[in-house]
Amino acid sequence: MKPIKIALIGLDTSHSVEFPRRMQAPDCKPELKVDGLQAVSCLSFLTPFTNEDVLKTRREQLEAWGVRVTESFDEAVADCDAIMIEINDPALHAEYFEKCAALGKPIFLDKPLADSYAHGQAIVTRAGQLNVPVMSASSLRFSAALQQACLAVPKPDETIVYGPLGIPAAGEGLVWYGVHCFEMLERAMGRGALQVDARRDASGVVTIVSYPDSRRGIVALTVGNYAYGGSLRQKGEVRPFQVDSAQIYTEELRVIKEFFLTGQAPLTLEDSLEVMRLLDAAVVSSHSGQPVVFA
């Protein structure tokens, strides 16, 4: 079977290198390799999240693996079966999604869905209008340790997740990097949050998310601490988990491959939009000092 030919849109993120590494790098470790995918092209352009030196280094690496790097959108998407939008700056997601969606090919839109809930809604609406298969998620959602915890405690009364609060080159760090932990929370708790109450301090942001039936989620984001994990609790049972960061790109890429093959993803765009709703509310609450209650 011929590999699925992938066009990468964006080179301002390490993901634009890490995903192709697992597809086709000759020296990729066997346990990290995902067969059946081939990155054939990459659209390169500057954003606040990179510079010319970084783009040059990444371009040279991709070209060594047989990826054609171009600054022409039309050339980047000319010979592909599917698209991965790998743009670190979420403020550009809606613009490039519109360009890619018009092609009618399946799209993986890397985290976060957008830079705001409103722009996320626009993406979801447009995907529905064009009937384009779209998947958007953080790799943390697919961590094997989290998946096992969710199987053990399928409807937790309380979920606690922790991870870093990144400092972005532009935009809101709670959205740009907090998305990882909020994805883990949504995976464990599902949709339907009632209220978001976030507090900033010198270490980062702590958010309490309230759900029906007095269920609760807690997201602790700490500047400079890049460990991910948490625990799920239900009626006296606690299942802690710690993410193996060495595996998460491979774990996600396997899911992406299945999505490209079938058009089916283990989460919906409504799940991704729920994450954006939580992130937006956490930003508002963390600045106002007041909880955000959903109607």
C-alpha positions in Angstrom: 0.0 0.0 0.0 1.3 3.4 -0.9 1.9 5.8 2.0 -0.5 8.7 2.6 1.2 11.8 1.3 1.1 14.7 3.8 1.4 18.4 3.2 2.6 20.3 6.3 1.4 23.9 6.6 3.8 25.9 8.8 7.4 25.5 10.0 7.3 27.7 13.1 6.9 24.7 15.4 9.1 21.8 16.3 6.0 19.6 15.5 6.8 20.3 11.8 10.0 18.3 12.3 9.0 15.8 15.0 6.0 14.4 13.0 8.0 13.8 9.8 10.8 12.3 11.9 8.5 9.6 13.0 7.2 9.1 9.4 10.4 8.8 7.5 13.7 9.7 9.2 16.1 6.8 8.6 17.5 7.0 12.1 14.1 7.1 13.9 13.9 4.5 16.6 11.6 1.6 15.6 9.4 2.0 18.7 8.7 5.7 17.6 8.2 5.0 13.9 4.7 5.2 12.4 4.6 3.5 8.9 2.2 4.4 6.1 2.6 8.2 6.2 5.0 10.3 4.2 5.6 14.1 4.5 6.1 15.3 0.9 5.9 19.1 1.3 6.0 21.9 3.9 4.9 25.5 3.6 7.4 27.8 5.4 6.7 31.3 6.5 7.7 33.6 9.4 5.6 34.1 12.5 6.3 35.8 15.8 7.2 32.3 17.1 10.3 31.8 14.9 13.1 33.5 13.0 15.0 32.9 9.8 17.8 30.9 11.4 15.3 28.5 12.9 13.4 28.1 9.7 16.7 27.4 7.8 17.7 24.7 10.3 14.3 23.1 10.1 14.2 23.3 6.4 17.6 21.6 6.0 16.4 18.8 8.2 13.2 18.2 6.4 14.9 18.4 3.0 17.3 15.7 4.2 14.3 13.5 4.7 12.9 14.2 1.3 10.4 16.9 2.2 10.0 19.7 -0.4 10.0 23.0 1.5 8.4 26.0 -0.2 7.0 29.4 0.4 4.1 28.8 -2.1 0.9 27.6 -0.7 -0.3 26.2 -4.0 3.0 24.3 -4.4 2.8 22.9 -0.9 -0.6 21.3 -1.4 -0.3 20.3 -5.0 0.6 16.7 -4.5 -0.9 15.5 -1.2 -3.6 13.2 0.1 -4.0 15.0 3.5 -2.9 18.1 5.3 -1.4 18.8 8.7 -1.7 22.4 9.8 1.3 22.8 12.1 1.3 26.5 12.9 2.6 27.5 16.4 0.7 30.8 16.3 -3.0 30.0 16.9 -4.0 33.5 15.6 -3.3 32.2 12.1 -5.2 28.9 12.4 -8.6 30.2 11.1 -6.9 31.9 8.0 -5.0 28.8 6.9 -7.8 26.5 7.8 -10.0 28.4 5.3 -7.3 27.9 2.6 -6.9 24.3 3.3 -10.5 23.4 3.8 -11.3 24.6 0.2 -9.3 21.7 -1.1 -11.6 19.1 0.4 -8.8 17.0 1.8 -8.8 15.6 5.4 -7.1 18.0 7.8 -5.3 17.6 11.1 -5.3 21.0 12.8 -2.7 21.0 15.6 -3.4 22.4 19.0 -5.1 24.6 20.0 -8.1 24.7 17.6 -7.8 28.5 17.4 -6.7 31.5 19.4 -10.3 32.1 20.7 -13.6 30.4 21.1 -15.2 32.6 18.5 -12.5 31.7 15.9 -12.9 28.1 16.9 -16.6 28.2 16.2 -15.9 29.7 12.8 -13.6 26.8 12.0 -16.1 24.2 13.1 -18.9 25.9 11.2 -16.8 26.1 8.0 -15.8 22.5 8.3 -19.5 21.5 8.5 -20.4 23.7 5.5 -17.7 22.1 3.3 -18.1 18.6 4.8 -14.4 18.3 5.3 -13.0 15.7 7.7 -11.2 17.7 10.4 -9.4 16.6 13.6 -7.9 18.9 16.1 -6.1 17.8 19.3 -3.1 18.0 21.6 -0.9 15.0 21.8 -1.4 14.9 25.5 -5.0 13.7 25.0 -3.6 10.4 23.6 -1.0 9.7 26.3 -1.2 6.0 27.0 -1.1 6.7 30.8 -4.1 9.0 30.5 -6.0 6.5 28.3 -5.4 3.8 30.9 -6.6 6.0 33.7 -9.8 6.9 31.8 -10.5 3.2 31.2 -10.1 2.5 34.9 -12.2 5.5 36.0 -14.6 6.2 33.1 -16.7 8.8 34.9 -14.6 10.5 37.6 -16.1 12.6 40.3 -12.8 14.6 40.2 -10.0 15.0 37.8 -6.7 16.8 38.6 -4.3 17.5 35.8 -1.0 19.4 35.9 1.5 20.8 33.4 3.4 23.9 32.2 2.2 27.4 31.5 4.2 28.4 28.5 5.2 32.0 27.8 4.3 32.7 24.1 6.0 35.0 21.7 2.5 36.5 21.0 -1.0 36.0 22.3 -2.2 34.3 25.5 -0.1 31.6 27.1 -3.0 30.0 28.8 -4.5 29.3 25.4 -1.3 28.5 23.5 0.2 26.0 26.1 -2.6 25.5 28.6 -4.4 23.7 25.9 -2.4 20.5 26.7 -3.8 20.2 30.2 -7.3 21.3 29.3 -7.4 18.6 26.6 -6.5 16.0 29.2 -9.3 17.4 31.4 -11.9 17.2 28.7 -10.8 13.7 27.7 -11.4 12.6 31.3 -14.5 14.6 32.2 -16.2 15.1 28.8 -18.2 18.1 27.7 -20.8 20.0 29.7 -18.8 22.2 32.1 -20.9 24.7 34.1 -18.4 27.1 35.4 -14.7 28.1 35.2 -12.9 29.8 38.0 -9.2 30.6 37.4 -6.6 32.3 39.6 -3.2 33.6 38.7 -0.2 33.8 41.1 3.5 34.0 40.9 3.8 30.3 39.8 1.1 30.3 37.1 -2.6 29.6 36.9 -4.9 27.2 38.8 -8.4 26.6 37.4 -11.4 24.9 38.9 -14.0 23.7 36.4 -17.4 22.7 37.8 -19.6 20.0 36.1 -23.1 18.7 36.7 -23.6 16.3 39.7 -21.0 18.2 41.7 -18.2 16.8 39.6 -15.0 18.9 39.5 -11.9 19.4 37.5 -8.7 21.1 38.6 -6.0 22.3 36.2 -2.7 23.4 37.7 -0.4 25.2 35.2 3.1 26.1 36.4 5.6 28.2 34.6 8.8 26.3 33.9 7.7 22.9 35.1 7.2 20.7 32.0 6.1 17.5 33.7 2.5 16.3 32.8 0.2 14.1 34.8 -2.7 14.0 37.2 -5.2 11.7 38.8 -8.8 10.6 38.4 -11.0 9.8 41.4 -14.4 8.1 41.7 -16.1 6.9 44.8 -12.9 6.2 46.7 -10.9 4.9 43.8 -7.9 7.0 42.6 -6.0 6.4 39.5 -2.9 8.6 39.2 -1.0 8.9 35.9 2.2 10.4 34.6 2.8 11.2 30.9 5.7 9.7 29.1 6.6 12.7 26.9 9.0 10.7 24.8 6.0 8.8 23.4 3.3 11.4 22.9 4.1 12.4 19.3 4.1 8.8 18.2 0.9 8.1 20.1 -0.8 11.0 18.4 0.5 10.3 15.0 -1.0 6.8 15.1 -4.3 8.3 15.8 -3.8 10.9 13.0 -3.0 8.1 10.5 -6.2 6.2 11.4 -8.1 9.4 11.0 -6.6 10.0 7.5 -7.5 6.4 6.5 -11.0 6.4 7.8 -12.2 9.9 8.3 -13.0 9.0 11.9 -11.3 10.5 15.0 -11.7 9.4 18.6 -12.9 13.0 19.4 -15.2 15.3 17.7 -14.8 19.0 16.7 -17.4 19.6 19.5 -14.8 18.2 22.0 -12.1 20.5 20.5 -14.6 23.5 20.7 -15.3 22.6 24.4 -11.6 22.9 25.1 -11.6 26.3 23.5 -14.6 27.4 25.5 -12.8 26.4 28.8 -9.6 28.1 27.7 -11.4 31.3 26.8 -13.3 31.3 30.1 -10.1 30.6 32.1 -8.4 33.6 30.4 -11.3 35.9 31.3 -11.6 34.6 34.9 -7.9 34.7 35.5 -7.8 38.4 34.6 -11.1 39.4 36.3 -10.8 37.4 39.4 -14.4 36.2 38.9 -15.8 32.9 37.8 -17.3 32.5 34.3 -20.7 30.8 34.4 -21.9 29.2 31.2 -25.5 29.8 30.3 
